[in-house]
Amino acid sequence: MTVRITKPEFNLREKLTELDFDKVPFQKMPAGSIIQIKHAQLATQLLLTANGDILSTTFTPFRASSRVIIDIRLRAREESGNNSQWFVGLKKTLNGTNSYPGGQYMMHSRSHPTYSAWAGFYQMVFDNFGSDSAPITYTLYAGPWGSNNGTTFRVNSSTGDGEIYGAQLIMYEVAQ
């Protein structure tokens, strides 16, 4: 007994164009893929004369096994003229516990004794999440180093150059 099977014809090119390649679920993304991006920026003027927060944002990871690359961009002006020094750091708050990816004092800036100066700080930090779907708050902060009180650390304080968005945090969740 002979059995004949016939299949309907189809156009392979047409089937491929029907696939939605723009919407690959993050669960199927290979290791090294960016599965989420979060951006925060400071659009208002900020003046610090003591320890204080510059910019804060909350990030909820898709996967506990992911890692995050945090792109820190800060442009600030030290209004001192007296050899004052400032530090900048990044704080991570998860379930009420603080940690400091990259160290508590990631940047150290010192002004010139006779004039104020712009401090440009651009750094990338690679961090483990340690949580699945629990919100994580990242905070960029600054403060005077030692006993250098009476100085001012300015972010988005335009001096004729049209400065805006002088503080930015860009977080990239990377599948592992």
Residue frames as qw, qx, qy, qz and C-alpha x, y, z in Angstrom:
[[0.000, 0.890, 0.455, 0.000, 0.00, 0.00, 0.00],
 [0.427, 0.225, 0.023, 0.876, 1.39, 3.39, -1.01],
 [0.166, -0.831, -0.426, 0.316, 0.62, 6.54, 0.95],
 [0.393, 0.474, 0.151, 0.774, 1.00, 9.94, -0.65],
 [0.287, -0.722, -0.362, 0.516, 1.41, 13.03, 1.46],
 [0.335, 0.591, 0.226, 0.698, 1.05, 16.47, 0.00],
 [0.315, -0.529, -0.347, 0.708, 1.85, 19.66, 1.81],
 [0.254, 0.926, 0.279, 0.009, 0.49, 23.03, 0.94],
 [0.589, 0.365, -0.026, 0.721, 3.04, 25.33, -0.63],
 [0.288, -0.906, -0.203, 0.236, 4.22, 28.39, 1.27],
 [0.441, 0.768, -0.129, 0.447, 6.42, 31.34, 0.57],
 [0.713, -0.271, -0.346, 0.546, 9.42, 31.32, 2.94],
 [0.237, 0.233, -0.047, 0.942, 10.12, 35.05, 2.46],
 [0.417, -0.543, -0.270, -0.677, 6.51, 35.87, 3.38],
 [0.777, -0.480, -0.402, 0.062, 6.70, 33.74, 6.55],
 [0.600, -0.078, -0.261, 0.752, 9.91, 35.44, 7.65],
 [0.008, 0.354, 0.043, 0.934, 8.41, 38.90, 7.26],
 [0.591, -0.571, -0.389, -0.417, 5.47, 37.84, 9.45],
 [0.702, -0.308, -0.456, 0.453, 7.81, 37.18, 12.38],
 [0.172, -0.956, -0.051, -0.234, 8.04, 40.05, 14.88],
 [0.744, 0.125, -0.317, 0.575, 11.78, 40.48, 15.45],
 [0.002, 0.605, -0.171, 0.778, 11.26, 43.82, 17.25],
 [0.634, -0.506, 0.173, -0.559, 9.65, 42.10, 20.23],
 [0.656, 0.119, -0.722, 0.187, 11.96, 39.37, 21.52],
 [0.666, -0.706, -0.171, -0.171, 10.95, 38.59, 25.15],
 [0.056, -0.806, 0.528, -0.260, 13.69, 39.49, 27.64],
 [0.817, -0.313, 0.467, -0.133, 13.62, 35.90, 28.95],
 [0.897, 0.317, 0.247, 0.182, 14.97, 34.75, 25.57],
 [0.250, 0.924, -0.278, 0.084, 17.71, 37.36, 25.25],
 [0.868, 0.123, -0.321, 0.358, 21.23, 35.87, 25.20],
 [0.611, -0.601, -0.116, 0.501, 23.87, 36.73, 27.81],
 [0.397, -0.149, 0.200, 0.883, 25.33, 40.18, 27.24],
 [0.026, 0.579, 0.553, 0.598, 22.09, 41.63, 25.86],
 [0.081, -0.012, 0.321, -0.944, 20.74, 44.88, 27.23],
 [0.143, -0.447, -0.869, -0.154, 17.22, 44.05, 28.41],
 [0.182, -0.881, -0.434, 0.045, 16.26, 47.35, 30.06],
 [0.388, 0.258, -0.089, 0.880, 17.44, 50.97, 30.08],
 [0.265, -0.850, -0.438, 0.126, 16.49, 53.62, 32.64],
 [0.397, 0.366, -0.018, 0.841, 17.53, 57.27, 32.38],
 [0.306, -0.846, -0.389, 0.199, 17.25, 60.01, 35.00],
 [0.444, 0.341, -0.008, 0.828, 18.47, 63.58, 34.80],
 [0.220, -0.618, -0.408, 0.635, 18.42, 66.69, 36.93],
 [0.279, 0.626, 0.438, 0.582, 16.67, 69.53, 35.11],
 [0.257, -0.939, -0.157, -0.164, 16.68, 72.07, 37.95],
 [0.254, 0.683, -0.466, 0.502, 19.45, 74.02, 39.66],
 [0.831, -0.471, -0.279, 0.094, 20.98, 72.47, 42.78],
 [0.136, 0.740, -0.432, 0.497, 23.29, 74.20, 45.26],
 [0.847, -0.362, -0.361, 0.145, 25.01, 72.19, 48.00],
 [0.012, -0.798, 0.412, -0.440, 26.89, 73.67, 50.94],
 [0.486, -0.390, 0.726, -0.292, 26.94, 70.41, 52.92],
 [0.156, -0.024, 0.971, 0.180, 26.45, 66.70, 52.22],
 [0.564, 0.374, 0.285, -0.678, 23.42, 66.17, 50.02],
 [0.625, 0.278, 0.711, 0.162, 21.76, 64.18, 47.26],
 [0.034, 0.354, -0.409, -0.840, 22.13, 65.34, 43.67],
 [0.619, 0.165, -0.431, -0.635, 19.94, 62.87, 41.79],
 [0.391, -0.096, 0.873, -0.275, 18.02, 59.74, 42.72],
 [0.645, 0.170, -0.401, -0.628, 16.09, 57.18, 40.67],
 [0.680, -0.139, 0.662, -0.283, 14.45, 53.82, 41.29],
 [0.433, 0.394, -0.710, -0.391, 15.17, 50.86, 39.03],
 [0.810, -0.100, 0.466, -0.341, 13.32, 47.52, 39.10],
 [0.009, -0.406, 0.842, 0.355, 15.28, 44.67, 37.49],
 [0.795, 0.130, -0.307, -0.507, 13.64, 42.05, 35.29],
 [0.906, 0.015, -0.413, 0.090, 15.99, 39.27, 36.48],
 [0.632, -0.751, 0.183, 0.059, 17.94, 38.65, 39.68],
 [0.837, -0.082, 0.298, 0.451, 20.79, 37.15, 37.65],
 [0.441, 0.801, 0.125, 0.386, 21.24, 40.33, 35.60],
 [0.510, -0.320, -0.127, 0.788, 23.93, 42.91, 36.21],
 [0.168, 0.944, 0.284, -0.034, 23.61, 46.64, 35.79],
 [0.524, 0.145, 0.053, 0.838, 25.94, 49.12, 34.16],
 [0.112, -0.896, -0.344, 0.257, 25.45, 52.56, 35.69],
 [0.481, 0.421, 0.146, 0.755, 26.67, 55.44, 33.54],
 [0.304, -0.782, -0.324, 0.438, 27.26, 58.47, 35.79],
 [0.397, 0.479, 0.190, 0.759, 27.57, 61.91, 34.20],
 [0.328, -0.831, -0.335, 0.299, 28.05, 64.94, 36.40],
 [0.400, 0.440, 0.024, 0.804, 29.11, 68.46, 35.57],
 [0.408, -0.826, -0.364, 0.139, 29.25, 70.79, 38.54],
 [0.295, 0.702, -0.174, 0.625, 30.92, 74.04, 39.58],
 [0.605, -0.431, -0.439, 0.505, 32.82, 74.59, 42.80],
 [0.009, 0.869, 0.066, 0.491, 32.24, 78.12, 44.05],
 [0.759, -0.553, -0.174, 0.296, 35.08, 78.48, 46.47],
 [0.351, 0.816, -0.224, 0.401, 38.43, 79.93, 45.50],
 [0.375, -0.735, 0.463, -0.323, 39.95, 78.59, 48.71],
 [0.215, 0.366, -0.905, 0.021, 41.39, 75.15, 47.88],
 [0.695, -0.083, 0.456, -0.550, 38.17, 73.46, 48.99],
 [0.114, 0.176, -0.946, -0.249, 37.59, 69.82, 48.15],
 [0.737, 0.044, 0.153, -0.657, 34.44, 67.85, 47.37],
 [0.197, -0.109, 0.968, 0.115, 33.63, 64.17, 47.01],
 [0.681, 0.139, -0.197, -0.691, 30.94, 62.48, 44.91],
 [0.197, -0.140, 0.966, -0.087, 29.56, 58.97, 45.42],
 [0.583, -0.074, -0.530, -0.612, 26.83, 56.56, 44.33],
 [0.355, -0.135, 0.761, -0.525, 24.54, 54.94, 46.91],
 [0.470, -0.104, -0.764, -0.430, 22.43, 51.83, 46.27],
 [0.427, -0.134, 0.573, -0.686, 19.40, 51.22, 48.51],
 [0.556, -0.031, -0.747, -0.363, 17.81, 47.76, 48.39],
 [0.660, -0.472, -0.581, -0.063, 15.22, 46.69, 50.99],
 [0.431, -0.894, -0.029, -0.114, 16.34, 49.51, 53.30],
 [0.771, -0.408, 0.213, 0.440, 20.03, 48.54, 53.18],
 [0.281, 0.924, -0.200, -0.164, 22.61, 50.92, 51.70],
 [0.807, -0.137, 0.325, 0.474, 25.71, 49.88, 49.78],
 [0.080, 0.867, -0.196, -0.452, 28.14, 51.85, 47.63],
 [0.859, 0.317, 0.293, 0.276, 28.97, 50.35, 44.22],
 [0.508, 0.682, -0.045, 0.524, 32.28, 51.85, 43.13],
 [0.481, -0.076, -0.436, 0.757, 33.12, 52.99, 46.68],
 [0.160, -0.789, -0.504, 0.313, 31.67, 55.60, 48.99],
 [0.047, -0.836, 0.127, 0.532, 33.95, 58.37, 47.68],
 [0.788, 0.380, 0.408, 0.263, 34.16, 57.69, 43.93],
 [0.444, 0.675, 0.085, 0.583, 35.35, 61.15, 42.92],
 [0.465, -0.644, -0.190, 0.577, 37.49, 63.67, 44.70],
 [0.382, 0.734, 0.228, 0.514, 37.63, 67.22, 43.35],
 [0.462, -0.542, -0.179, 0.678, 39.80, 70.12, 44.46],
 [0.292, 0.923, 0.225, 0.107, 39.38, 73.73, 43.37],
 [0.547, 0.399, -0.119, 0.726, 42.04, 76.30, 42.60],
 [0.365, -0.457, -0.460, 0.668, 42.89, 78.79, 45.39],
 [0.035, -0.305, 0.022, 0.952, 42.10, 81.87, 43.31],
 [0.463, 0.126, -0.320, -0.817, 39.09, 80.88, 41.18],
 [0.759, 0.076, 0.500, -0.410, 36.14, 78.52, 40.92],
 [0.079, 0.343, -0.833, -0.427, 36.32, 75.54, 38.60],
 [0.830, 0.086, -0.177, -0.522, 34.08, 73.13, 36.74],
 [0.380, -0.299, 0.871, -0.080, 34.28, 69.54, 37.85],
 [0.727, 0.243, -0.395, -0.506, 33.48, 66.96, 35.19],
 [0.407, -0.265, 0.845, -0.225, 32.83, 63.46, 36.46],
 [0.784, 0.265, -0.303, -0.472, 32.06, 60.58, 34.08],
 [0.158, -0.357, 0.909, -0.148, 32.25, 57.04, 35.37],
 [0.756, -0.035, -0.491, -0.431, 30.75, 53.61, 34.67],
 [0.368, -0.338, 0.757, -0.420, 29.95, 51.21, 37.52],
 [0.590, 0.011, -0.745, -0.313, 29.14, 47.51, 37.08],
 [0.385, -0.268, 0.587, -0.660, 26.82, 46.25, 39.85],
 [0.193, -0.189, -0.960, -0.072, 25.01, 43.04, 40.85],
 [0.445, -0.478, -0.257, -0.713, 21.32, 43.44, 41.58],
 [0.080, 0.083, -0.850, 0.514, 20.89, 40.87, 44.33],
 [0.401, 0.312, 0.568, -0.647, 17.13, 40.98, 43.96],
 [0.099, 0.264, 0.810, 0.514, 14.44, 39.83, 41.57],
 [0.131, -0.651, -0.545, -0.512, 11.79, 42.47, 40.90],
 [0.408, -0.729, -0.361, 0.415, 12.52, 44.42, 44.11],
 [0.263, 0.929, 0.051, 0.257, 12.98, 48.14, 43.43],
 [0.700, -0.219, -0.078, 0.676, 16.53, 49.46, 43.83],
 [0.062, 0.993, 0.104, -0.012, 17.20, 53.16, 44.37],
 [0.697, 0.103, 0.005, 0.710, 20.46, 54.64, 43.10],
 [0.135, -0.973, -0.161, 0.094, 21.41, 58.06, 44.50],
 [0.587, 0.411, -0.105, 0.689, 24.22, 60.33, 43.31],
 [0.431, -0.874, -0.202, 0.096, 25.43, 62.46, 46.22],
 [0.516, 0.514, -0.228, 0.647, 28.18, 64.94, 47.08],
 [0.531, -0.824, -0.179, 0.084, 29.67, 66.68, 50.07],
 [0.111, 0.890, -0.395, 0.198, 32.60, 68.80, 51.21],
 [0.834, 0.091, -0.456, 0.297, 35.76, 66.84, 51.96],
 [0.486, -0.062, -0.483, 0.726, 36.99, 67.24, 55.53],
 [0.147, -0.661, -0.466, 0.570, 36.25, 70.58, 57.17],
 [0.175, 0.045, 0.372, 0.910, 35.86, 72.61, 53.96],
 [0.079, 0.717, 0.666, -0.187, 32.62, 74.27, 54.97],
 [0.030, 0.762, 0.047, -0.646, 31.47, 77.56, 53.52],
 [0.035, -0.264, 0.679, 0.684, 31.89, 76.42, 49.92],
 [0.682, 0.378, 0.249, -0.574, 29.22, 75.75, 47.30],
 [0.280, -0.057, 0.878, 0.383, 28.87, 72.86, 44.85],
 [0.489, 0.457, 0.099, -0.736, 26.56, 73.88, 41.99],
 [0.342, 0.153, 0.865, 0.333, 24.81, 71.64, 39.45],
 [0.202, 0.659, 0.625, 0.365, 22.90, 73.23, 36.54],
 [0.173, -0.826, -0.160, 0.513, 24.01, 76.69, 37.53],
 [0.626, 0.604, 0.282, 0.406, 24.33, 78.24, 34.10],
 [0.349, -0.662, 0.071, 0.660, 27.07, 80.78, 33.70],
 [0.298, 0.699, -0.239, -0.605, 26.24, 81.79, 30.16],
 [0.037, 0.302, -0.878, -0.369, 26.97, 78.45, 28.50],
 [0.705, -0.011, -0.267, -0.657, 23.35, 77.24, 28.66],
 [0.135, 0.195, -0.952, 0.191, 24.16, 74.31, 30.92],
 [0.768, -0.173, 0.102, -0.609, 21.27, 71.94, 31.58],
 [0.986, -0.033, -0.120, -0.113, 21.10, 68.30, 32.64],
 [0.151, 0.734, -0.611, 0.256, 24.45, 68.52, 34.41],
 [0.357, -0.272, 0.846, -0.288, 23.61, 65.35, 36.36],
 [0.783, 0.174, -0.332, -0.496, 22.51, 62.12, 34.68],
 [0.466, -0.245, 0.842, -0.117, 22.23, 58.45, 35.66],
 [0.716, 0.300, -0.400, -0.487, 21.77, 55.93, 32.86],
 [0.556, -0.276, 0.761, -0.188, 21.21, 52.32, 33.94],
 [0.619, 0.319, -0.585, -0.416, 21.53, 49.37, 31.56],
 [0.790, -0.227, 0.512, -0.250, 20.30, 45.96, 32.73],
 [0.376, 0.520, -0.719, -0.267, 22.50, 43.30, 31.11],
 [0.960, -0.087, -0.047, -0.264, 21.41, 39.65, 30.85],
 [0.169, -0.611, 0.772, -0.045, 23.90, 37.15, 32.29]]
